[in-house]
Amino acid sequence: MINLTIDRGNTTTKLVLWEGSEPVATSTLFNADNATLLRAVGELTFDRAAICTVAGDVDGLEEMLAKRGVKLLTLTASTPLPIGNRYATPLTLGVDRIAAAVGAFTLYPGRELLVADIGTCVTYDRIDADGNFLGGNIAPGIGMRLRAMFTFTKALPDVASAGDTPVCGYSTDSAMRAGAFYGVVAEVKYYHTLLGGEGLTLLTGGWSEKVARALDIDAKLCPLLVNRGLNRILQYNEINPQ
């Protein structure tokens, strides 16, 4: 039985094929429109599918899969989960956040966990050792911080996020870029200090690899965390149909 999981973010879309709990193929699309995503999915062979999207519905996906006899699970606030959810406003909770939390607890059950998803925005979410999503915080991503400095000041330039990030900036461009980048690094380290002694920090999202290299804490790089959570949710709902 092969599962397809689709994590559609604001910038990237990750497609992962799973055999049981193991990823067997991955594909990443950048700034993909619906037609591009449908073509990519149409080229794959799988038995079940799940999607979480923070970038709008994918028109035609469910219909396309139905013609192939594949039912699509779309993650929403009402989808049954294999973990608890203590968030006060579950209807406003980003589905990528809860999927990442499920993925984290799937990898490290019984541990207090921090998930830092470092993408367009940065989310810092907590899961307790009993498998309850406790909530967390949302902050601007690195590109968004740079754009805000350009937009809300008169003198600062429009700086690309790609480039040198020295600890001490040697020019206005590098100072802005490093300030945005190391601001996120410092946030990850701070939230990590709030965990208990057995707590573990997991990093995911487009900037996670670069941030991981700048950290001096024991953090685990988990690039497929949202997809892993989707796969676990899909398995859970097959075993516990509603």
WOCOR-V356838 format. One record per pair of residues at least 12 apart in sequence whose ideal C-beta (glycine too) atoms are under 7 Angstrom apart, sorted by the first residue. I is the first residue (numbers start at 1). J is the second residue. If there is no record, write none. Layout:
{{I:J} {I:J}}
This chain:
{{1:47} {2:17} {2:18} {2:19} {2:45} {2:46} {2:47} {3:18} {3:46} {3:47} {3:48} {3:231} {3:234} {4:17} {4:44} {4:46} {4:49} {5:18} {5:50} {5:227} {5:230} {5:231} {6:51} {7:52} {7:96} {7:226} {7:227} {7:230} {8:51} {8:53} {8:55} {8:58} {9:54} {9:55} {9:96} {9:119} {9:120} {10:54} {10:55} {10:119} {10:120} {11:30} {11:31} {11:119} {11:120} {11:206} {12:28} {12:29} {12:30} {12:206} {13:29} {13:32} {13:37} {14:26} {14:28} {14:227} {15:27} {15:40} {15:41} {16:224} {16:227} {17:44} {17:46} {18:231} {23:224} {26:224} {27:40} {34:58} {34:59} {34:60} {37:58} {38:60} {38:61} {38:64} {41:61} {42:64} {46:70} {47:70} {48:70} {48:71} {48:234} {49:65} {49:70} {49:72} {49:73} {50:73} {50:75} {50:230} {50:233} {50:234} {51:72} {51:74} {51:75} {52:75} {52:95} {52:96} {52:99} {52:226} {52:230} {54:94} {54:95} {54:96} {73:234} {73:237} {75:95} {75:99} {75:230} {75:233} {76:95} {77:90} {77:91} {77:93} {79:233} {80:236} {80:237} {80:240} {80:242} {81:98} {81:102} {81:233} {82:102} {82:232} {82:233} {82:236} {83:101} {83:102} {83:105} {83:127} {83:131} {83:132} {83:133} {84:131} {84:132} {84:133} {85:98} {85:133} {86:132} {86:133} {86:134} {86:135} {87:133} {87:135} {96:117} {96:226} {97:123} {97:125} {98:133} {99:226} {99:229} {99:230} {99:233} {100:115} {100:117} {100:125} {100:204} {100:225} {100:226} {100:229} {101:115} {101:125} {101:127} {101:133} {101:229} {102:229} {102:232} {102:233} {103:225} {103:226} {103:228} {103:229} {103:232} {104:127} {104:202} {104:225} {105:127} {105:131} {106:228} {106:229} {106:232} {107:222} {107:228} {108:200} {109:131} {110:129} {111:129} {111:198} {111:199} {111:200} {112:128} {112:129} {112:195} {112:196} {112:198} {112:199} {113:127} {113:199} {113:200} {113:202} {114:126} {114:191} {114:192} {114:195} {114:199} {114:201} {115:202} {115:204} {115:225} {116:188} {116:201} {116:203} {117:204} {117:205} {118:141} {118:184} {118:203} {118:205} {118:206} {118:207} {118:208} {118:211} {119:141} {119:205} {119:206} {119:207} {120:141} {120:143} {120:144} {121:138} {121:139} {121:140} {121:141} {121:144} {122:139} {122:141} {122:184} {123:136} {123:138} {124:136} {124:137} {124:187} {124:191} {139:187} {142:161} {142:180} {142:181} {142:184} {142:207} {143:161} {145:180} {145:183} {146:159} {146:161} {146:176} {146:177} {146:180} {149:176} {156:176} {157:172} {157:173} {159:173} {159:176} {159:177} {161:177} {163:177} {164:177} {165:177} {165:178} {165:181} {166:178} {167:182} {184:211} {185:211} {185:214} {185:215} {188:201} {188:211} {188:215} {189:215} {189:217} {192:217} {200:220} {201:217} {201:219} {202:220} {202:222} {202:225} {203:219} {203:220} {203:221} {203:222} {204:222} {204:223} {204:225} {204:226} {208:221} {208:223} {209:221}}
